[in-house]
Amino acid sequence: MLEAGEYSAVELSRSGRRIEIRALRPGDRADLAAAVGRVSTQNLYHRFFAVKRNFTEQEIAFFLNVDFVNHVALVAVMEEGGRPMIIGGGRYIVVDRKKAELAFAVIDRYQGQGIGAVLMHHLAAIARGNGLKELIADVMPDNMPMLKVFEKSRLPHSTTREAGVVHVCLRLE
Ligand SMILES: CC(C)(COP(=O)(O)OP(=O)(O)OC[C@H]1O[C@@H](n2cnc3c(N)ncnc32)[C@H](O)[C@@H]1OP(=O)(O)O)[C@@H](O)C(=O)NCCC(=O)NCCS
C-alpha cells in the first residue's frame, strides 16, 4: 500500500494543464514560502483569519513536519516557466479520534481552475483510508469559493453559523 507521505497523483486543471497533487516534503520549505508570498492579503485573511505573512521557525516546522497520520499535507504543483511550482495546498490535522480539521490555500491567479476541489477529493480519500469519519472546517461567511469546494465534494455535510464563522462538518461515510 502506498504511504500517504509518498502520495502522488496527476490531475488536469479546468484549462487542461497538468497538476501534480503530491505529499508535502520537508524540502519544499523555500517553494512553500514563495507560494505564500504570492497569495493576496484577502486570501491569507480567509486562510488564517488574520493577515499573516511572516511565520516563526516554530510555525514553519509545524507546517512542514507532517507525519501523514495526524497531520496530512498535500501540495498542487504545476509547471511554470519550465519548472515545477507549488501553486496551492491543502491539509488536515486530526483533532479527535475520528475527526480532522481542513485548511486550504491556492495562489490567486490559479483559483477557479478546480484545484481546491481536486485537493479536497484527495484529502478526503486519504482521510477515509486512515479511518477518519468527519472532516471539519471553520470558514468565514463571505468565503464563497471555500464553501463551494465543500459543496462540490458531494460529501454529506452540515453547517452551523456563529458570529463571523461558519462551522462545516463533512461526513466521510
Ligand atoms: C478556497 C480556495 C482554496 C478554493 O480554491 P480554488 O482552486 O479556487 O477552488 P475551485 O476552483 O475548485 O472551486 C472554487 C469555486 O468557487 C467558485 N467561486 C469563486 N468565487 C466565487 C464567489 N464570489 N461566489 C460564488 N462562487 C465563487 C468558483 O467558480 C468555483 O466553483 P465552480 O467549480 O462551480 O466554478 C481558494 O479560493 C483560496 O485559496 N482561498 C483563500 C484561502 C482560504 O480561503 N482558505 C480556506 C480556509 S479553510
The ligand as a MOL file (V3000), in Angstrom:
LIG
                    3D

  0  0  0     0  0            999 V3000
M  V30 BEGIN CTAB
M  V30 COUNTS 48 50 0 0 0
M  V30 BEGIN ATOM
M  V30 1 C -10.8850 28.3950 -1.1180 0
M  V30 2 C -9.8580 28.0580 -2.2010 0
M  V30 3 C -8.8080 27.0960 -1.6440 0
M  V30 4 C -10.5810 27.4210 -3.3960 0
M  V30 5 O -9.6060 27.0600 -4.3380 0
M  V30 6 P -9.9500 27.0170 -5.9170 0
M  V30 7 O -8.8320 26.3220 -6.5860 0
M  V30 8 O -10.3130 28.3530 -6.4030 0
M  V30 9 O -11.2550 26.0740 -5.8930 0
M  V30 10 P -12.1110 25.5370 -7.1200 0
M  V30 11 O -11.6610 26.1510 -8.3950 0
M  V30 12 O -12.1170 24.0540 -7.0370 0
M  V30 13 O -13.5790 25.9880 -6.7450 0
M  V30 14 C -13.8820 27.2990 -6.3600 0
M  V30 15 C -15.3490 27.5110 -6.6770 0
M  V30 16 O -15.7820 28.7250 -6.1000 0
M  V30 17 C -16.4190 29.4930 -7.1210 0
M  V30 18 N -16.3390 30.8900 -6.7380 0
M  V30 19 C -15.2720 31.7180 -6.8000 0
M  V30 20 N -15.6310 32.9320 -6.3550 0
M  V30 21 C -16.9440 32.8610 -6.0060 0
M  V30 22 C -17.8850 33.7700 -5.4930 0
M  V30 23 N -17.5250 35.0250 -5.2040 0
M  V30 24 N -19.1500 33.3440 -5.2570 0
M  V30 25 C -19.5150 32.0790 -5.5090 0
M  V30 26 N -18.6560 31.1450 -6.0070 0
M  V30 27 C -17.4020 31.5450 -6.2510 0
M  V30 28 C -15.6810 29.1220 -8.3650 0
M  V30 29 O -16.3870 29.4700 -9.5270 0
M  V30 30 C -15.5890 27.6220 -8.1790 0
M  V30 31 O -16.8220 26.9650 -8.4470 0
M  V30 32 P -17.0880 26.1650 -9.8230 0
M  V30 33 O -16.1980 24.9620 -9.8090 0
M  V30 34 O -18.5410 25.7940 -9.7520 0
M  V30 35 O -16.7550 27.1100 -10.9280 0
M  V30 36 C -9.1600 29.3600 -2.6990 0
M  V30 37 O -10.1710 30.2700 -3.0910 0
M  V30 38 C -8.2610 30.0140 -1.6610 0
M  V30 39 O -7.0780 29.7070 -1.5750 0
M  V30 40 N -8.8140 30.9460 -0.8270 0
M  V30 41 C -8.0070 31.6210 0.1670 0
M  V30 42 C -7.6820 30.7370 1.3430 0
M  V30 43 C -8.9370 30.2180 2.0160 0
M  V30 44 O -9.9820 30.8230 1.9940 0
M  V30 45 N -8.8180 29.0630 2.6620 0
M  V30 46 C -9.9160 28.4280 3.3300 0
M  V30 47 C -9.7390 28.3780 4.8120 0
M  V30 48 S -10.1140 26.7320 5.3440 0
M  V30 END ATOM
M  V30 BEGIN BOND
M  V30 1 1 1 2
M  V30 2 1 2 3
M  V30 3 1 2 4
M  V30 4 1 2 36
M  V30 5 1 4 5
M  V30 6 1 5 6
M  V30 7 2 6 7
M  V30 8 1 6 8
M  V30 9 1 6 9
M  V30 10 1 9 10
M  V30 11 2 10 11
M  V30 12 1 10 12
M  V30 13 1 10 13
M  V30 14 1 13 14
M  V30 15 1 14 15
M  V30 16 1 15 16
M  V30 17 1 15 30
M  V30 18 1 16 17
M  V30 19 1 17 18
M  V30 20 1 17 28
M  V30 21 1 18 19
M  V30 22 1 18 27
M  V30 23 2 19 20
M  V30 24 1 20 21
M  V30 25 1 21 22
M  V30 26 2 21 27
M  V30 27 1 22 23
M  V30 28 2 22 24
M  V30 29 1 24 25
M  V30 30 2 25 26
M  V30 31 1 26 27
M  V30 32 1 28 29
M  V30 33 1 28 30
M  V30 34 1 30 31
M  V30 35 1 31 32
M  V30 36 2 32 33
M  V30 37 1 32 34
M  V30 38 1 32 35
M  V30 39 1 36 37
M  V30 40 1 36 38
M  V30 41 2 38 39
M  V30 42 1 38 40
M  V30 43 1 40 41
M  V30 44 1 41 42
M  V30 45 1 42 43
M  V30 46 2 43 44
M  V30 47 1 43 45
M  V30 48 1 45 46
M  V30 49 1 46 47
M  V30 50 1 47 48
M  V30 END BOND
M  V30 END CTAB
M  END
